[in-house]
Amino acid sequence: MQYKKRREGLRLVLYLFMVALLVYVTVYMPTPYIIYQPGSADVVKPMLSVQKGDHEEKGTFMMTTVSASYANLVMLVVSAFNPNAEIDQKQARLGNKSEDEYAAEQVYLMSDSQSSAVEAAYHEADVSYSIVPQYLFIFSTPEGDEARKNFKPGDRLSEVDGQSVTDNNSLSSLLKTKKVGDMVTVKLIRGGKPLEEKVNLIELKDKDTNKTRPGLGVTMATMQKVESKDPGLRVNFANTRVGGPSAGLMFTMEIYNQLTKGDLTKGYQVAGTGTIDKDGKVGPIGGVQHKIVAADRKHAEFFFVPKDNYAEAKAKADKIKTGMKLVPVNTLEDAIKYMDALQAKS
């Protein structure tokens, strides 16, 4: 009897082990793949505001997104039967970056896109403005460097040895007074919380001149804000929780609409995508086929697409038989002129 109970106990342990192994393999075990599929089409107006702007809108401007998920086995199987899913190598997305470094880069690109959108809208609406550097944003930290353990991708650097550093120039000027091996105190913001670290400066070599200098040894860029000289026309952004630069055009359309009299939406549901630069040039983006589906699901009537993406967008629009009209644009002015020419919905 005791032998039988022991066998049953061993079977139960083996069963539980196999269940746990199956769950791990199908759900938690990482794979080298990533799955892209349609994301969302989100109304831009709640994401930004101009205090003294014209907020009257009968229609909407919508930004579109692509959903990207690091795949497990279950997701791979399900995606194989989804006509709107695209499976790709994770390495093709990340390159030589870690997942944290890639995520930090996307945060920076979104912030840079917002700054460019404000600048382009101000230029188009003839609003005077200035560019104000805010802080240094850390992209990446080299592996294997003990001194870099103090930093993480996504950190905000605000002070070094008690002195404010808002851009690369102010940091370089400060570090010129230091030497390799010196210990400095840095103030960071990580995940919204302030943090203070002591860091040894390392030797950095200029690729062009071969000259050496002391530095922190991390990759960083300046986060800046574009501000109107009239405080009432300054643009404030909410946290979009979305990364990347491709919402630039639609941000600019919404900002311009609030800066100017009248309703540029004309009562229509208008989606779109495209990067924007300060001069209003619209650039191509990735994943346009997924954004077409996302916009169609939200019943968008028009979709602004960069001219370089038009052929791919048109192929997907035809495939899903959408009634949405695709509008290829090269510049912000192209998009504004198109909306101006539409008759307002009654």
Contacts in CASP RR format, 6 or more apart in sequence:
PFRMAT RR
TARGET T0000
AUTHOR 0000-0000-0000
METHOD contacts of the structure
MODEL  1
MQYKKRREGLRLVLYLFMVALLVYVTVYMPTPYIIYQPGSADVVKPMLSV
QKGDHEEKGTFMMTTVSASYANLVMLVVSAFNPNAEIDQKQARLGNKSED
EYAAEQVYLMSDSQSSAVEAAYHEADVSYSIVPQYLFIFSTPEGDEARKN
FKPGDRLSEVDGQSVTDNNSLSSLLKTKKVGDMVTVKLIRGGKPLEEKVN
LIELKDKDTNKTRPGLGVTMATMQKVESKDPGLRVNFANTRVGGPSAGLM
FTMEIYNQLTKGDLTKGYQVAGTGTIDKDGKVGPIGGVQHKIVAADRKHA
EFFFVPKDNYAEAKAKADKIKTGMKLVPVNTLEDAIKYMDALQAKS
25 73 0 8 1.000
26 72 0 8 1.000
26 73 0 8 1.000
26 74 0 8 1.000
27 72 0 8 1.000
27 73 0 8 1.000
27 74 0 8 1.000
28 72 0 8 1.000
29 72 0 8 1.000
29 73 0 8 1.000
30 70 0 8 1.000
30 72 0 8 1.000
31 70 0 8 1.000
31 71 0 8 1.000
31 72 0 8 1.000
31 73 0 8 1.000
31 76 0 8 1.000
31 90 0 8 1.000
32 89 0 8 1.000
32 90 0 8 1.000
32 91 0 8 1.000
33 70 0 8 1.000
33 71 0 8 1.000
33 76 0 8 1.000
33 87 0 8 1.000
33 88 0 8 1.000
33 89 0 8 1.000
33 90 0 8 1.000
34 68 0 8 1.000
34 69 0 8 1.000
34 70 0 8 1.000
34 71 0 8 1.000
34 87 0 8 1.000
34 88 0 8 1.000
34 89 0 8 1.000
34 90 0 8 1.000
34 92 0 8 1.000
34 93 0 8 1.000
35 68 0 8 1.000
35 69 0 8 1.000
35 71 0 8 1.000
35 75 0 8 1.000
35 76 0 8 1.000
35 79 0 8 1.000
35 85 0 8 1.000
35 86 0 8 1.000
35 87 0 8 1.000
35 88 0 8 1.000
36 66 0 8 1.000
36 67 0 8 1.000
36 68 0 8 1.000
36 85 0 8 1.000
36 86 0 8 1.000
36 87 0 8 1.000
36 88 0 8 1.000
36 287 0 8 1.000
36 290 0 8 1.000
37 66 0 8 1.000
37 67 0 8 1.000
37 79 0 8 1.000
37 82 0 8 1.000
37 84 0 8 1.000
37 85 0 8 1.000
37 86 0 8 1.000
37 290 0 8 1.000
38 66 0 8 1.000
38 67 0 8 1.000
38 84 0 8 1.000
38 290 0 8 1.000
38 291 0 8 1.000
38 293 0 8 1.000
38 294 0 8 1.000
38 297 0 8 1.000
39 64 0 8 1.000
39 65 0 8 1.000
39 66 0 8 1.000
39 67 0 8 1.000
39 290 0 8 1.000
39 291 0 8 1.000
39 294 0 8 1.000
40 64 0 8 1.000
40 65 0 8 1.000
40 67 0 8 1.000
40 294 0 8 1.000
40 298 0 8 1.000
41 62 0 8 1.000
41 63 0 8 1.000
41 64 0 8 1.000
41 65 0 8 1.000
41 271 0 8 1.000
41 291 0 8 1.000
41 294 0 8 1.000
41 295 0 8 1.000
41 297 0 8 1.000
41 298 0 8 1.000
41 300 0 8 1.000
42 62 0 8 1.000
42 63 0 8 1.000
42 64 0 8 1.000
42 65 0 8 1.000
42 242 0 8 1.000
43 60 0 8 1.000
43 61 0 8 1.000
43 62 0 8 1.000
44 60 0 8 1.000
44 61 0 8 1.000
44 62 0 8 1.000
44 63 0 8 1.000
44 247 0 8 1.000
44 250 0 8 1.000
44 251 0 8 1.000
44 253 0 8 1.000
44 254 0 8 1.000
45 55 0 8 1.000
45 57 0 8 1.000
45 60 0 8 1.000
45 61 0 8 1.000
45 254 0 8 1.000
46 238 0 8 1.000
47 63 0 8 1.000
47 237 0 8 1.000
47 238 0 8 1.000
47 240 0 8 1.000
47 251 0 8 1.000
47 254 0 8 1.000
48 114 0 8 1.000
48 235 0 8 1.000
48 236 0 8 1.000
48 237 0 8 1.000
48 238 0 8 1.000
48 251 0 8 1.000
48 254 0 8 1.000
48 255 0 8 1.000
48 258 0 8 1.000
49 55 0 8 1.000
49 235 0 8 1.000
49 236 0 8 1.000
49 258 0 8 1.000
50 232 0 8 1.000
50 233 0 8 1.000
50 234 0 8 1.000
50 235 0 8 1.000
50 236 0 8 1.000
50 255 0 8 1.000
50 258 0 8 1.000
50 259 0 8 1.000
51 231 0 8 1.000
51 232 0 8 1.000
51 233 0 8 1.000
51 234 0 8 1.000
51 236 0 8 1.000
52 230 0 8 1.000
52 232 0 8 1.000
52 233 0 8 1.000
53 232 0 8 1.000
53 233 0 8 1.000
53 258 0 8 1.000
53 259 0 8 1.000
54 257 0 8 1.000
54 258 0 8 1.000
54 259 0 8 1.000
54 260 0 8 1.000
54 261 0 8 1.000
54 262 0 8 1.000
54 263 0 8 1.000
55 258 0 8 1.000
56 262 0 8 1.000
56 263 0 8 1.000
57 257 0 8 1.000
57 263 0 8 1.000
57 265 0 8 1.000
57 267 0 8 1.000
58 263 0 8 1.000
58 265 0 8 1.000
58 266 0 8 1.000
58 267 0 8 1.000
58 345 0 8 1.000
59 263 0 8 1.000
59 265 0 8 1.000
59 266 0 8 1.000
59 267 0 8 1.000
59 268 0 8 1.000
59 269 0 8 1.000
59 270 0 8 1.000
59 345 0 8 1.000
60 265 0 8 1.000
60 269 0 8 1.000
60 270 0 8 1.000
61 250 0 8 1.000
61 253 0 8 1.000
61 254 0 8 1.000
61 257 0 8 1.000
61 265 0 8 1.000
61 270 0 8 1.000
61 271 0 8 1.000
62 250 0 8 1.000
62 269 0 8 1.000
62 270 0 8 1.000
62 271 0 8 1.000
62 272 0 8 1.000
62 295 0 8 1.000
62 298 0 8 1.000
62 300 0 8 1.000
63 242 0 8 1.000
63 246 0 8 1.000
63 247 0 8 1.000
63 248 0 8 1.000
63 250 0 8 1.000
63 251 0 8 1.000
63 271 0 8 1.000
63 272 0 8 1.000
63 273 0 8 1.000
64 250 0 8 1.000
64 271 0 8 1.000
64 272 0 8 1.000
64 273 0 8 1.000
64 291 0 8 1.000
64 294 0 8 1.000
64 295 0 8 1.000
65 242 0 8 1.000
65 247 0 8 1.000
65 291 0 8 1.000
65 294 0 8 1.000
66 286 0 8 1.000
66 287 0 8 1.000
66 290 0 8 1.000
66 291 0 8 1.000
66 294 0 8 1.000
67 290 0 8 1.000
68 93 0 8 1.000
69 75 0 8 1.000
70 90 0 8 1.000
70 99 0 8 1.000
71 79 0 8 1.000
71 87 0 8 1.000
76 87 0 8 1.000
78 85 0 8 1.000
79 85 0 8 1.000
79 87 0 8 1.000
80 87 0 8 1.000
84 290 0 8 1.000
84 293 0 8 1.000
86 289 0 8 1.000
86 290 0 8 1.000
93 102 0 8 1.000
94 102 0 8 1.000
97 105 0 8 1.000
97 140 0 8 1.000
98 140 0 8 1.000
98 153 0 8 1.000
100 152 0 8 1.000
100 153 0 8 1.000
100 154 0 8 1.000
101 139 0 8 1.000
101 140 0 8 1.000
101 153 0 8 1.000
103 153 0 8 1.000
103 154 0 8 1.000
104 137 0 8 1.000
104 138 0 8 1.000
104 139 0 8 1.000
104 140 0 8 1.000
104 153 0 8 1.000
104 154 0 8 1.000
105 139 0 8 1.000
106 243 0 8 1.000
106 244 0 8 1.000
107 137 0 8 1.000
107 154 0 8 1.000
107 243 0 8 1.000
108 137 0 8 1.000
108 139 0 8 1.000
108 221 0 8 1.000
108 223 0 8 1.000
109 243 0 8 1.000
109 244 0 8 1.000
109 245 0 8 1.000
110 240 0 8 1.000
110 242 0 8 1.000
110 243 0 8 1.000
110 244 0 8 1.000
110 245 0 8 1.000
110 247 0 8 1.000
111 137 0 8 1.000
111 223 0 8 1.000
112 245 0 8 1.000
113 244 0 8 1.000
113 245 0 8 1.000
113 246 0 8 1.000
113 247 0 8 1.000
113 248 0 8 1.000
113 251 0 8 1.000
113 275 0 8 1.000
113 276 0 8 1.000
114 237 0 8 1.000
114 248 0 8 1.000
114 251 0 8 1.000
115 131 0 8 1.000
115 224 0 8 1.000
115 225 0 8 1.000
115 226 0 8 1.000
116 248 0 8 1.000
116 275 0 8 1.000
116 276 0 8 1.000
116 277 0 8 1.000
116 278 0 8 1.000
117 247 0 8 1.000
117 248 0 8 1.000
117 249 0 8 1.000
117 251 0 8 1.000
117 252 0 8 1.000
117 255 0 8 1.000
117 276 0 8 1.000
118 129 0 8 1.000
118 226 0 8 1.000
118 235 0 8 1.000
118 251 0 8 1.000
118 255 0 8 1.000
119 129 0 8 1.000
119 131 0 8 1.000
119 226 0 8 1.000
119 278 0 8 1.000
120 252 0 8 1.000
120 276 0 8 1.000
120 277 0 8 1.000
120 278 0 8 1.000
120 279 0 8 1.000
120 280 0 8 1.000
120 332 0 8 1.000
121 127 0 8 1.000
121 235 0 8 1.000
121 252 0 8 1.000
121 255 0 8 1.000
121 256 0 8 1.000
121 259 0 8 1.000
121 332 0 8 1.000
122 128 0 8 1.000
122 129 0 8 1.000
122 226 0 8 1.000
122 228 0 8 1.000
122 259 0 8 1.000
123 278 0 8 1.000
123 279 0 8 1.000
123 280 0 8 1.000
124 252 0 8 1.000
124 256 0 8 1.000
124 280 0 8 1.000
124 332 0 8 1.000
124 333 0 8 1.000
124 336 0 8 1.000
125 256 0 8 1.000
125 259 0 8 1.000
125 260 0 8 1.000
127 228 0 8 1.000
127 230 0 8 1.000
127 233 0 8 1.000
127 259 0 8 1.000
128 228 0 8 1.000
128 229 0 8 1.000
128 230 0 8 1.000
129 226 0 8 1.000
129 227 0 8 1.000
129 228 0 8 1.000
129 229 0 8 1.000
130 226 0 8 1.000
130 227 0 8 1.000
130 229 0 8 1.000
131 224 0 8 1.000
131 225 0 8 1.000
131 226 0 8 1.000
131 227 0 8 1.000
132 224 0 8 1.000
132 225 0 8 1.000
132 226 0 8 1.000
132 227 0 8 1.000
133 166 0 8 1.000
133 167 0 8 1.000
133 170 0 8 1.000
133 222 0 8 1.000
133 223 0 8 1.000
133 224 0 8 1.000
134 166 0 8 1.000
134 222 0 8 1.000
134 223 0 8 1.000
134 224 0 8 1.000
134 225 0 8 1.000
135 156 0 8 1.000
135 157 0 8 1.000
135 158 0 8 1.000
135 165 0 8 1.000
135 166 0 8 1.000
135 189 0 8 1.000
135 222 0 8 1.000
135 223 0 8 1.000
136 156 0 8 1.000
136 157 0 8 1.000
136 158 0 8 1.000
136 165 0 8 1.000
136 166 0 8 1.000
136 167 0 8 1.000
136 168 0 8 1.000
136 171 0 8 1.000
136 220 0 8 1.000
136 221 0 8 1.000
136 222 0 8 1.000
136 223 0 8 1.000
137 154 0 8 1.000
137 155 0 8 1.000
137 156 0 8 1.000
137 157 0 8 1.000
137 220 0 8 1.000
137 221 0 8 1.000
137 222 0 8 1.000
137 223 0 8 1.000
138 151 0 8 1.000
138 152 0 8 1.000
138 153 0 8 1.000
138 154 0 8 1.000
138 155 0 8 1.000
138 156 0 8 1.000
138 157 0 8 1.000
138 218 0 8 1.000
138 219 0 8 1.000
138 220 0 8 1.000
139 153 0 8 1.000
139 154 0 8 1.000
139 218 0 8 1.000
139 219 0 8 1.000
139 220 0 8 1.000
139 221 0 8 1.000
140 153 0 8 1.000
140 218 0 8 1.000
140 219 0 8 1.000
141 148 0 8 1.000
141 149 0 8 1.000
141 151 0 8 1.000
141 152 0 8 1.000
141 153 0 8 1.000
141 217 0 8 1.000
141 218 0 8 1.000
141 219 0 8 1.000
142 148 0 8 1.000
142 217 0 8 1.000
142 218 0 8 1.000
145 202 0 8 1.000
145 217 0 8 1.000
147 199 0 8 1.000
147 200 0 8 1.000
147 202 0 8 1.000
147 217 0 8 1.000
148 217 0 8 1.000
148 218 0 8 1.000
150 186 0 8 1.000
150 197 0 8 1.000
150 198 0 8 1.000
150 199 0 8 1.000
151 188 0 8 1.000
151 197 0 8 1.000
151 199 0 8 1.000
151 216 0 8 1.000
151 218 0 8 1.000
152 190 0 8 1.000
154 190 0 8 1.000
155 188 0 8 1.000
155 189 0 8 1.000
155 190 0 8 1.000
155 195 0 8 1.000
156 188 0 8 1.000
156 189 0 8 1.000
156 190 0 8 1.000
156 223 0 8 1.000
157 165 0 8 1.000
157 171 0 8 1.000
157 186 0 8 1.000
157 187 0 8 1.000
157 188 0 8 1.000
157 220 0 8 1.000
158 164 0 8 1.000
158 165 0 8 1.000
158 187 0 8 1.000
158 188 0 8 1.000
158 189 0 8 1.000
159 165 0 8 1.000
159 185 0 8 1.000
159 186 0 8 1.000
159 187 0 8 1.000
160 171 0 8 1.000
160 174 0 8 1.000
160 175 0 8 1.000
160 184 0 8 1.000
160 185 0 8 1.000
160 186 0 8 1.000
160 187 0 8 1.000
161 174 0 8 1.000
161 184 0 8 1.000
161 185 0 8 1.000
162 185 0 8 1.000
162 187 0 8 1.000
163 170 0 8 1.000
163 174 0 8 1.000
164 170 0 8 1.000
165 171 0 8 1.000
165 174 0 8 1.000
166 222 0 8 1.000
167 222 0 8 1.000
167 224 0 8 1.000
168 220 0 8 1.000
168 221 0 8 1.000
168 222 0 8 1.000
171 216 0 8 1.000
175 201 0 8 1.000
175 213 0 8 1.000
175 214 0 8 1.000
175 215 0 8 1.000
175 216 0 8 1.000
176 213 0 8 1.000
178 184 0 8 1.000
178 201 0 8 1.000
178 214 0 8 1.000
178 215 0 8 1.000
179 201 0 8 1.000
179 214 0 8 1.000
180 201 0 8 1.000
180 202 0 8 1.000
180 203 0 8 1.000
180 212 0 8 1.000
180 214 0 8 1.000
180 215 0 8 1.000
181 200 0 8 1.000
181 201 0 8 1.000
181 202 0 8 1.000
181 214 0 8 1.000
182 200 0 8 1.000
182 201 0 8 1.000
182 214 0 8 1.000
183 198 0 8 1.000
183 199 0 8 1.000
183 200 0 8 1.000
183 201 0 8 1.000
184 198 0 8 1.000
184 199 0 8 1.000
184 201 0 8 1.000
185 196 0 8 1.000
185 197 0 8 1.000
185 198 0 8 1.000
185 199 0 8 1.000
186 196 0 8 1.000
186 197 0 8 1.000
186 198 0 8 1.000
186 199 0 8 1.000
186 216 0 8 1.000
187 194 0 8 1.000
187 195 0 8 1.000
187 196 0 8 1.000
188 194 0 8 1.000
188 195 0 8 1.000
188 196 0 8 1.000
188 197 0 8 1.000
189 195 0 8 1.000
199 216 0 8 1.000
201 214 0 8 1.000
201 215 0 8 1.000
201 216 0 8 1.000
202 214 0 8 1.000
202 215 0 8 1.000
202 216 0 8 1.000
202 217 0 8 1.000
203 212 0 8 1.000
203 213 0 8 1.000
203 214 0 8 1.000
203 215 0 8 1.000
204 212 0 8 1.000
204 213 0 8 1.000
204 214 0 8 1.000
204 215 0 8 1.000
204 217 0 8 1.000
205 211 0 8 1.000
205 212 0 8 1.000
206 212 0 8 1.000
206 213 0 8 1.000
226 235 0 8 1.000
227 234 0 8 1.000
228 234 0 8 1.000
228 235 0 8 1.000
233 259 0 8 1.000
235 255 0 8 1.000
240 247 0 8 1.000
245 274 0 8 1.000
245 275 0 8 1.000
245 285 0 8 1.000
246 273 0 8 1.000
246 274 0 8 1.000
246 275 0 8 1.000
246 285 0 8 1.000
246 286 0 8 1.000
247 273 0 8 1.000
247 274 0 8 1.000
248 274 0 8 1.000
248 275 0 8 1.000
248 276 0 8 1.000
249 272 0 8 1.000
249 273 0 8 1.000
249 274 0 8 1.000
249 275 0 8 1.000
249 276 0 8 1.000
249 282 0 8 1.000
249 304 0 8 1.000
249 306 0 8 1.000
249 329 0 8 1.000
249 332 0 8 1.000
249 335 0 8 1.000
250 271 0 8 1.000
250 272 0 8 1.000
250 273 0 8 1.000
250 274 0 8 1.000
250 304 0 8 1.000
251 276 0 8 1.000
252 276 0 8 1.000
252 280 0 8 1.000
252 332 0 8 1.000
253 264 0 8 1.000
253 270 0 8 1.000
253 304 0 8 1.000
253 332 0 8 1.000
253 335 0 8 1.000
253 336 0 8 1.000
253 339 0 8 1.000
256 264 0 8 1.000
256 332 0 8 1.000
256 336 0 8 1.000
257 263 0 8 1.000
257 264 0 8 1.000
257 265 0 8 1.000
263 344 0 8 1.000
264 336 0 8 1.000
264 339 0 8 1.000
264 340 0 8 1.000
265 339 0 8 1.000
266 339 0 8 1.000
266 342 0 8 1.000
266 343 0 8 1.000
266 344 0 8 1.000
266 345 0 8 1.000
267 344 0 8 1.000
267 345 0 8 1.000
268 301 0 8 1.000
268 302 0 8 1.000
268 342 0 8 1.000
268 345 0 8 1.000
269 298 0 8 1.000
269 299 0 8 1.000
269 300 0 8 1.000
269 301 0 8 1.000
269 302 0 8 1.000
270 300 0 8 1.000
270 301 0 8 1.000
270 302 0 8 1.000
270 303 0 8 1.000
270 304 0 8 1.000
270 339 0 8 1.000
271 291 0 8 1.000
271 294 0 8 1.000
271 295 0 8 1.000
271 298 0 8 1.000
271 300 0 8 1.000
271 302 0 8 1.000
271 303 0 8 1.000
271 304 0 8 1.000
271 324 0 8 1.000
272 291 0 8 1.000
272 295 0 8 1.000
272 300 0 8 1.000
272 303 0 8 1.000
272 304 0 8 1.000
272 305 0 8 1.000
273 285 0 8 1.000
273 288 0 8 1.000
273 291 0 8 1.000
273 304 0 8 1.000
273 305 0 8 1.000
273 306 0 8 1.000
273 309 0 8 1.000
274 282 0 8 1.000
274 283 0 8 1.000
274 284 0 8 1.000
274 285 0 8 1.000
274 304 0 8 1.000
274 305 0 8 1.000
274 306 0 8 1.000
274 309 0 8 1.000
275 282 0 8 1.000
275 283 0 8 1.000
275 284 0 8 1.000
275 285 0 8 1.000
275 306 0 8 1.000
276 282 0 8 1.000
276 283 0 8 1.000
276 332 0 8 1.000
277 283 0 8 1.000
280 331 0 8 1.000
280 332 0 8 1.000
280 333 0 8 1.000
281 330 0 8 1.000
281 331 0 8 1.000
281 332 0 8 1.000
282 304 0 8 1.000
282 306 0 8 1.000
282 307 0 8 1.000
282 329 0 8 1.000
282 330 0 8 1.000
282 331 0 8 1.000
282 332 0 8 1.000
282 334 0 8 1.000
282 335 0 8 1.000
283 306 0 8 1.000
283 308 0 8 1.000
284 306 0 8 1.000
284 308 0 8 1.000
284 309 0 8 1.000
285 291 0 8 1.000
285 306 0 8 1.000
285 309 0 8 1.000
286 309 0 8 1.000
288 305 0 8 1.000
288 309 0 8 1.000
288 312 0 8 1.000
288 313 0 8 1.000
288 316 0 8 1.000
289 312 0 8 1.000
289 313 0 8 1.000
289 315 0 8 1.000
289 316 0 8 1.000
291 313 0 8 1.000
292 303 0 8 1.000
292 313 0 8 1.000
292 316 0 8 1.000
292 317 0 8 1.000
292 320 0 8 1.000
292 322 0 8 1.000
292 324 0 8 1.000
292 326 0 8 1.000
293 316 0 8 1.000
293 320 0 8 1.000
295 303 0 8 1.000
295 324 0 8 1.000
296 317 0 8 1.000
296 320 0 8 1.000
296 322 0 8 1.000
296 323 0 8 1.000
296 324 0 8 1.000
300 324 0 8 1.000
301 324 0 8 1.000
301 325 0 8 1.000
302 324 0 8 1.000
302 325 0 8 1.000
302 326 0 8 1.000
302 327 0 8 1.000
302 338 0 8 1.000
303 313 0 8 1.000
303 317 0 8 1.000
303 324 0 8 1.000
303 325 0 8 1.000
303 326 0 8 1.000
303 327 0 8 1.000
304 327 0 8 1.000
304 329 0 8 1.000
304 335 0 8 1.000
304 338 0 8 1.000
305 313 0 8 1.000
305 326 0 8 1.000
305 327 0 8 1.000
305 328 0 8 1.000
305 329 0 8 1.000
306 328 0 8 1.000
306 329 0 8 1.000
306 330 0 8 1.000
307 328 0 8 1.000
307 329 0 8 1.000
307 330 0 8 1.000
310 326 0 8 1.000
310 328 0 8 1.000
313 326 0 8 1.000
314 326 0 8 1.000
317 323 0 8 1.000
317 324 0 8 1.000
317 326 0 8 1.000
327 335 0 8 1.000
327 338 0 8 1.000
329 335 0 8 1.000
329 338 0 8 1.000
END
